[in-house]
């Protein structure tokens, strides 16, 4: 006899078998969601961590700033890769041009470090 025929439903085996529900206002939910998003967590994970007394450290930068920094670092990495390809394919390349590109990259890296400090 199948589950469907007997009307019996199997309960899922869960490691955490208790469920807690609570209601919050729209403003409270938005605050929870923003905090959870900053930590790359779901609202449920965030609330559970806070309930357990976890000390959650707020990141130094908001989400948009983090994305901008990642984009800038990615571009710098691409520039370094392009320079490496050119150097390897042209061993007689002028070092002045390479040095100019490397100095520009150093400047950008220093700018990023300033933002991180």
Buried (B, 14 or more C-beta within 10 A) or exposed (E): EEEEEEEEEEEEEEEEEEEEEEEEEEEEEEEBEBBBBBBEBEBEEBBBBBEEEEEEEEEEBEEEEBEEBEEBEEEBEEBBEEBEEEEEEEEEEEEEEBEEBBEEBEEBBEEBEEEEE
